[in-house]
Amino acid sequence: MTNIPSVNLADFLSEDPKRKQKFVNEIGSAYEEIGFVALNHHFLDEKLIDQLYTQVKAFFDLPEEIKKKYEREDLGGQRGYISFGKEHAKGKKEGDLKEFWHFGQEPDEDADLKEDYPENIKVEELPQFNEAGMEAYKMLEKTGIYVLRALALYIGLNEYYFDYWASNGNSILRPIHYPPIESEPKGAVRAGAHGDINLITLLMGASAGGLQVKRKDGEWIDAKPKENELVINVGDMLERHTNNKLRSTIHRVVNPPKEEWDKPRYSIPFFLHPRSDMRLDCLEECIDENNPKQYEDITAGEFLHQRLVEIGLIKE
């Protein structure tokens, strides 16, 4: 395997049971094998993607002192601006070569949440920034819920098992800016090798290459989606919940060749988190003699807090 498998959400959405099952089998086996797919026919249209990238680039082009006024240390990086080098991969001391922004959930009035989400921070200088961000947020959340429905069927659960937990969940949309590299980085890369914390991650095509995925044999391969495909991968929460049936694969963003150091990179992942009270206990459907229970019981909220401390966004 030299690239991640490509799947078509239109198969799952079709009225044809065979096409629907084909999608379930393809995405399920890909997530068992490598943990990543490229997905086409999602709910994000090209115009919205272009609008969002325009707004994101405009924000990161703002002067440092303006961006800094949107950085809220008290929120543990859950909303607003996170400045250059603040986050690092689990187990690494060097900060990643990036700055980013966080949009969070704006729940429905009848969501009946057990927690309060922080409010999104509005960027006064760019009136369209928040609007484009939250429209993309909703379309990515919708796409993610359909992917989770297919995975529920693959595991042997009710198709709508994840719907309640993922709707109004603690998801994050993260526009990232990797600035041009000005001098030889000392042990730092644009994003160190890591697994994602959440259930699944949906990534819009980045403005430049660099994303690499680690195969089972330890080899790194480039993840190269086609135009307008989303890259979607399994996160640690889903790996844990499925008792390692579905793989949260280690991935990284490598520095470009030296002749391309002067080029910035923009990337916009959507981290689909469940409600914090969802239990991530290993599913009975994923436990047997050959694969006994691998993890202690934990809620999504407890697991998230633990990992935010490990990557440096929450100080204890």
Secondary structure, 3 states (H helix, E strand, C coil): CCCCCEEEHHHHHCCCHHHHHHHHHHHHHHHHHCCEEEEECCCCCHHHHHHHHHHHHHHHCCCHHHHHCCECHHHCCCCEEECCCCCCCCCCCCCCCCEEEEEECCCCCCCCCCCCCCCCCCCCCCCCHHHHHHHHHHHHHHHHHHHHHHHHHHHCCCCCCCHHHHCCCCCEECCEEECCCCCCCCCCCCEEEECCCCCEEEEECCCCCCEEEECCCCCEEECCCCCCCEEEEECHHHHHHCCCCCCCCCEEECCCCHHHCCCCEEEEEEEECCCCCCECCCCHHHCCCCCCCCCCCCEHHHHHHHHHHHCCCCCC
